[in-house]
Amino acid sequence: MNWTANYPVELSAPDIEPYRAGNTGIPYYTTFDSGAAGPHVLINALVHGNELCGAIAVDTLMRRQVRPARGRLTFGFCNVAAYRRFDPKDPNATRYVDEDFNRLWDNATLDGDRRSVELERAREIRPLIDTVDYLLDIHSMQHRTVPLMMAGPIEKGRTLAAALGYPRYVVADAGHAAGRRLRDYAGFADPESPKNALLVECGQHWESGASGIALEACFRFLLHFDMIDQSVADADLSPTEAGQQIIQVTDAVTIQTDGFRFSGDFKGMECLPEAGTEIGRDGDRKVLTPYDNCVLIMPSRRLNKGQTAVRLGRLIG
């Protein structure tokens, strides 16, 4: 299905070839060491090859020569193989080459025998990921909706999101039945580990404003960890909205049949007031909201068996 009729490609894919060599031994990953004590922070783009805003943000940070005042700062481009195939005439075709890069991040999968373009790349960057203390993973969404910070299932993720104060909506969720995300890998999702990660969804994949949202999220992340001076970021920061809102995901609707369909043209962040409202059909089974004021989080257009159709959440706080 070609979705460009609904969502035109308003962004231009930057040339990331100048970053191929990097300096970490892993192509397209570059680390800057301040020489002063501090954490290792990673700003990560292109987990999905058609999500341009992250590539634009990291390219901008590199071209501006943003460097850490303490600790180590790494900039990276993940699924370069998919990104190289990006075509604005068919922009959804390059989310990945063989499989979703963001469903591979558990030890059993990474240590297994299965092979794919994405798995080989995940295994290549894994040693570097293992050294990272704090990760910001930049993404975008299928539908044009407000940006979201995906804070993961445990309290430390929500705490970090609140410290940034941006974007306004924070989603606390456990990911997908189809596989683990990078932001949930190892210590990032361990409540006993000091490591932490956030995943920011910067709006619709190709809308013009997504790249600015991605860049602001990067700057706020770096400011929080005292990696940069405020003056470096000021021109790209917007006034923060009062009352950051957390949405606690309670259910993920995993598709059970080859015949899933939504009952309405849902885009995401719809708040359905009555429990028992039909939101879709999975074969012959009705999919109903489980409680009043149920928020629909990122309804998918990739309605394939075993994948997440939509997540359901409550507004809290």
N, C-alpha and C positions, 0 to 999 in steps of 0.2 A: 504494500500500500504506500502510495506517495502522499506524504502529509504536508508537502510544501504549499499546497493550496490553502491550508489553514495557517501555517506558520512559515512565512518566507525566511530565507537565510539573509539576515541583516548584518552578520558579522563576517569578517574575512579571516581565513585561517592563516596564522603567522608562519613564517619560515623558521622552523626550529633546527634546520640543518647545522647552523653555527654551533649548536650545543651538543652535537653528536659525541665528540670526544670526551667531554666532561673532564673530571679529574679524580674520579673515584674507582676507576677500573670498570664501571658499569656505564654503557653508553647512555647519554642524555641525562646523567645525574652529575651535578656539580656541587661541591661542598666548599664553603668559606669558613675558615677557622679564625676567630678573633684573637686567639692566644690568651684570652682571659677565661677564667672559670665560668661555667654556665652550661645550660642544657644543649642537647642536639635537637634542633627543630627542623622539620621537613615540611616544605610547601610542595604539594604533589598535584600534578595535572594529568589529564588524558588517561585516566583509568578506562574511560570509554572514548573511542576514537572520533566520535562526532560531537563531543562536548567542547566547543571552541573556547568558551569563556576562560577556562582554566589555563589553556595554552597562551591566551592573550595576556592574562594576568602575570604568569610566570615570565613570559617574554619581556613584559614591561619592567618587572623587577630586575631582571638581568640587564636590560639595556640601561636602566637608571643606575646600575651598579650599587644596588642596595646590599649592604654588608653588615654583619652582626657586630654589635658593640661588646657582646660577651658570648661565650659558648661557640657552637658551630651551627651554621645555617646551610641547609641543602635545598636546592631547587631541582625538581625532577619532572620528566615527561614519561609516563608509563607505557601505554599501548601504542607505541609509535608505528607498529606495523599496520594497525587499523587506521590511524590518523593519516598515514601516507596515501591511503586509498580514498580519503574524503573527497566527495564530489557534491557541490552545492545543488546539482540537478537531482541527486538521490541521496540526501544527507543522512537518512536513517540506515542506509546499507552498511555504514562503517562504524557502527557501535562496537563491533568486535570482528575478528577474523573467523575464529572457530567457536568460541564460547565466551560467556560474560566474565571478564577479568575480575569483577567484583563479587564472584561467588566461589572463589578458590582458596580463601585464606584460613584454612584449617590445616593442621599438621598432617592428618591422614591424606588429604588431597595433595599437598605439596610434596610429601615424601613418597607418594605412590608411584606406580609405573605408568599411569596414563600420560599421554602426550598431546599437546596442542600448542598452537602459537602462543596463546595467552599463558598457559601453564609454564612453558619454557621461559617466558619473560618474567613471570612471577618468581620462579626459582632463581632467575638471574639477579633480581633486585632484593630478594629476601635477606641476604646477609647484611645489606645496608639497612633495611627496615629494622632488623634486629638491634641496631645501634641507636635508633631514634627514640628520644624521650617524649616528644610532642609532635603530633601529626595534624596538619590541616589538609584534607583531601577535597579537591574542588570538583564539583559536579554541576549538572543542570538537569532540567526536567522536560518531559514530553509536552506538557501543557503550560500555557502562559498563566502563571499564578504567582503569588507572593513568594519571596525567597524563604527558605527554611534551613535551620541548623539541625542536623541529625546528630543527637547527642548520645545515642546508644542506650543500653538498658540499665545502666547503673548510675549512682548518684554523682560520681566524680565527673562524668560527661556533662550532666546538667549544670554542675557547679562551674565548670569551665565555660560553658556557653553563656551562663549568666554573667560571668566576669567580663566577657567580651561585650555583652549588651547588644549584639548585632548578629543576625537580623532579629526582627521582633519576635518571630515565631520559632520556638524550639520544639522539636519532636523527639520524645524519648521512646525509643523502639528497639526491638531485638533483631532487626534485620529480616532475612528471607529464609524460607524453608529450603530453597534451592541451593543454598550455600552461603558461606560466611564472607562478609565484606572485609576489605582491608582495614577499615576503621575499627573492626572487632577482632583483629588478629592479636593473639598472644596477650602481652601485658596491657595493651590498650583497653581490653575488656575484662581485665582481672582487677577486682576491687582491692586486692592487697598490693597491687603494683603501683608505683608512683607514675608510671607512664600513662599518657592520656591522648585521646584523639577526637577530632570533630570532622564531620562531613558536611560541607555546605552545599546546598542546592540553590543555585543563583538565578532561578527563573527559567523561562523556556530556553531550550538549547541554543537557538540562534537569534534571540531578540537582542536588539542593540544594547539595552541596558544591562544585560547579564555580565558583560566583561567588567563594568564599573563596580557591580556588586561583588564580583570575585576579587577584584583588586582591593576594595575596602575591607573585605573579610581578611585578606592576607595581612594588611597593615594592622588591623585591630589585633590579630593573632600575635604578630611580632611585637607590637607595643605591650601587650599583656605580659610577655616574657622578657621585657626590657632588652629586646634584641636591637631596637632602633630608637633613635631620638624622635620625639613628637614632631619636630619640624620636617622630618622626612615624609611624614604621612599627611600632614594637615590639609594639603590641597585636595586630597582624595577622600576625606572623611565627611560624612553627612551628619546632621544632628540626629542623635539617637532618640527613638520614640520611647515615651514613658510606658512602663508596664509591660515588660517582656512577658509573653504568654507561652506557657508550656502545654503541649498536647501529649498526653500519655497514651501511647498506642496499646490497646487491649487485645486486638485481634488482627491477624493477617489472613485475608481471604486467599487461600491457595487453590488454584484451579484444579479440579478433579477430572474434568472431561474435556473432550475436543470441541464442546459446544457452548463455551461460556460467552455470555453477552450481558452488557449493562442495560439497565432499564431506562436510563436517561443519559443525556450528554454531559456526564460529570467531568469536570476539569481538575478538581481538587480544592479542598478547604470548604466545601459545602458542609453546612451544619444542619442535619436533618432532625427536626424537633421531636418526632415521635418514634418510640421503639416499635419494631416490627415493620418499618417502612422497607418496601422491596427496593433493592438497589441493583439486582441482577438475577440472572438464571444461569446455573451451572448444569447444563443438560436439562433435566426436568426439575431439578431442585431449585427452589427459591432461595436467594441470598437476602437476608433481612438484617436490618440494624438491630443490635442487641439491647440498646438502651436509648433513652431520650437524649437529644442534643448530641448526636453522634457525628463526628467530623470525619470526612473522607480524605485520606491522605494519599496523594499521588496515584490516582487511578491510572492503570496502564492501558496502552493500546496494543501491547504485545500479549495477547490473550491466549497463551499456549499452556497446555497441560503441565502441571508441576510448578508453574511460575506464580508470582504474587499478582493478583488482580488489583487489589487495593488494600490499604491498611485502615483500620477503624480506631478512632481515638476520642478521648475525653479532654476537654479543656480543664486545666487545673491551675490553682494558684491565683 
